């Protein structure tokens, strides 16, 4: 690949060239795909991490009829000046495209025609500059039986992370899992959603959970979340008992009120004798 350059504001349109000499390419029934500019067998790009690089792919149609191909990137994020290209008979189309270099990566540029036939050209990206190991832990959430979180590789190297989990309740630690290596390989720039099981959490407690992730090269990330565990079935039973007790008390009060009402007429017509000295 030519020396890396920053992507212009607008990619150029595909360039159509009448065939004079066919470049080396991967054949696919009358048409072929190859890196633009001559005899390169594959694409190669090298730049600073995060740089956006530009190159050109050529689709050569040697047949006597037009062919339409769709271009994509496999294993790399590629943006083409035009992803769907119609190439007339005995013509070569040169299509500019860009790729980003988050880290060392291999992939392919793939072309597929209207009949489903494909051709590929290998592509290799290398992020120059010093290697950087960095990651973050994000979106931590505590559920009824698990902890979910995101790991994001913020560096330029592939990471194999190690996870430690600690949780404190109202009366002290309730979870303390020693660091262990996770069964994942996190490529530069990649975000991965992961789950940590926790089925034996306290039935009734308020907890603060902290996840700490490390990786070779000095990468370290940490994040926390809080949760409240309440045995809702027990709460519902207690609420039911309180409601039943209140209803029973109300019935007793009503019965007592009726009994008093029945006894009241026996004294309503009785004479009241006033005693005291009169002067």
Secondary structure, DSSP 4 states (H G I P E B T S, - for coil): -PSP-PPPSSPPPPEEEE-SSPPP-EEETTEEEEETTSS-SSEEEEEETTEEEEEEEEEEE-SSS-EEEEEEEESS-EEES-SEEEE-TTEEEEEEEEEEESSSEEEEEEEEETTS-EEEEEEEEEEES-----EEEEEEEE-SSEEEEEEEE-SSS-B--EEEEEEEETTEEEEEEEEEE-S--B-TT-EEEEEEE--S--SSEEEEEEEEEEETTTEEEEEEEEEEE--HHHHHHHHHHHHHHHHHHHHHHHHHHHHHHHHHGGGTT----------
